């Protein structure tokens, strides 16, 4: 019996040594397995269908977005979307100020719209969804999805 206590202490010391703890998987690690961009269709009330594509029809209420498969032990993930939109202004313009100097107005090629939220993985997947608005301009888009401060996906698509 006297031998059992020191053996137990030795085994416990090995289990909690810094080297063993360093080799253990981190609970806060997030691995991106796969990322897809496409259309959501909720025509069937029992399930939503996702179809991968890089072209979004410019139909009012068309649902589109992304699905990212993750491996993590975290219960929720911090997700930020950076959405680059085309400019509504196509050409530069000029005018004169009060002193007669020429003033140029240059259109911004893009503007960034950012959303940030906490998402709970469902079946090891997180989802981001957008809806085409009534005045949504046609054009090329660029969407970046950042999960836990790391770039998880970089999507480019066209709104037609």
C-alpha positions in Angstrom: 0.0 0.0 0.0 2.9 2.4 0.7 4.1 1.7 -2.8 0.8 2.7 -4.4 0.7 6.3 -3.3 4.2 7.3 -4.6 3.4 5.5 -7.9 0.1 7.4 -8.2 1.8 10.7 -7.5 4.5 9.9 -10.2 1.8 9.1 -12.8 -0.1 12.3 -11.9 3.1 14.3 -12.2 3.7 12.9 -15.7 0.1 13.6 -16.8 0.3 17.2 -15.8 3.8 18.0 -16.9 4.2 21.0 -19.2 5.3 18.8 -22.2 2.2 16.6 -22.0 -0.1 19.7 -21.7 1.6 21.4 -24.6 0.9 18.4 -26.9 -2.7 18.2 -25.9 -5.2 19.8 -28.4 -6.3 23.3 -27.5 -9.9 23.8 -26.6 -9.9 27.2 -28.4 -8.5 25.9 -31.7 -10.7 26.4 -34.8 -10.0 24.4 -38.0 -11.7 25.4 -41.3 -12.5 22.2 -43.1 -14.4 23.6 -46.1 -16.1 26.9 -47.2 -18.7 27.2 -49.9 -20.7 30.2 -51.3 -24.0 29.8 -53.0 -27.8 30.1 -53.0 -30.3 29.1 -50.3 -33.7 27.8 -51.3 -36.4 27.4 -48.6 -39.1 26.2 -51.0 -39.5 23.0 -49.0 -40.8 24.0 -45.5 -39.0 21.0 -44.0 -35.5 21.9 -45.1 -33.4 24.6 -46.7 -31.4 23.6 -49.8 -28.0 25.1 -50.5 -26.5 25.2 -54.0 -22.9 26.2 -54.6 -22.5 29.0 -57.2 -20.6 32.2 -57.9 -23.6 33.9 -59.6 -26.5 35.4 -57.6 -29.7 36.2 -59.6 -30.7 39.8 -58.9 -34.2 38.8 -57.8 -35.8 40.5 -54.9 -35.7 38.3 -51.8 -33.2 35.8 -53.4 -31.3 34.3 -50.4 -27.6 33.7 -50.8 -24.5 33.3 -48.6 -22.0 30.8 -47.3 -21.6 27.6 -45.4 -18.3 26.9 -43.5 -17.5 23.5 -42.0 -15.4 23.8 -38.8 -13.7 21.6 -36.3 -13.6 23.1 -32.9 -14.5 22.4 -29.3 -15.8 26.0 -28.9 -19.5 26.4 -28.3 -19.7 29.6 -30.3 -17.5 31.5 -32.8 -16.8 35.1 -33.4 -17.6 35.8 -37.1 -17.0 39.0 -39.0 -18.0 39.5 -42.6 -16.4 42.2 -44.8 -18.6 42.8 -47.8 -17.3 44.9 -50.7 -20.0 46.5 -52.8 -19.8 48.1 -56.2 -20.0 51.9 -56.3 -23.3 53.4 -57.6 -21.3 56.3 -59.1 -19.8 55.3 -62.4 -17.9 58.5 -63.5 -16.0 61.3 -61.9 -17.5 64.8 -61.9 -16.2 68.3 -61.5 -17.5 71.6 -60.3 -16.1 75.0 -59.2 -16.0 76.2 -55.6 -16.8 79.7 -54.4 -13.3 81.0 -55.3 -13.5 79.6 -58.9 -11.2 76.6 -58.3 -12.0 73.3 -60.0 -13.1 70.6 -57.5 -13.2 67.0 -58.6 -15.4 64.3 -57.1 -14.1 60.8 -57.7 -16.4 57.8 -57.1 -15.3 55.3 -54.5 -14.9 52.0 -56.3 -16.1 50.1 -53.4 -17.4 50.5 -49.8 -17.0 48.0 -47.0 -20.0 46.8 -45.1 -19.1 44.8 -42.0 -21.2 42.6 -39.8 -20.0 40.9 -36.7 -21.8 38.3 -34.6 -21.4 35.1 -32.5 -22.5 31.9 -34.3 -23.1 28.5 -32.8 -21.9 25.6 -35.0 -24.8 23.3 -36.0 -23.5 19.9 -37.2 -20.0 21.4 -37.3 -21.2 24.1 -39.7 -21.8 27.9 -39.5 -23.9 29.8 -41.9 -24.1 33.4 -43.2 -27.0 34.5 -45.2 -27.9 37.7 -47.2 -31.0 38.6 -49.1 -31.1 40.5 -52.4 -32.8 43.9 -51.9 -35.2 45.7 -54.2 -32.5 48.2 -55.4 -29.5 45.9 -55.3 -27.0 46.9 -58.0 -25.6 44.4 -60.4 -21.9 43.8 -60.4 -19.0 41.9 -59.0 -18.7 41.4 -55.2 -16.0 40.3 -52.8 -16.9 38.8 -49.4 -14.4 37.8 -46.7 -15.4 35.8 -43.7 -13.2 36.1 -40.6 -13.7 33.5 -37.9 -12.0 34.0 -34.5 -9.7 36.7 -36.1 -8.5 34.4 -38.9 -9.5 34.6 -42.6 -11.8 31.6 -43.0 -13.1 32.2 -46.5 -12.6 34.7 -49.4 -15.5 34.6 -51.9 -15.9 36.5 -55.1 -19.2 36.4 -56.9 -21.4 38.3 -59.4 -24.9 39.7 -58.9 -26.7 39.5 -62.2 
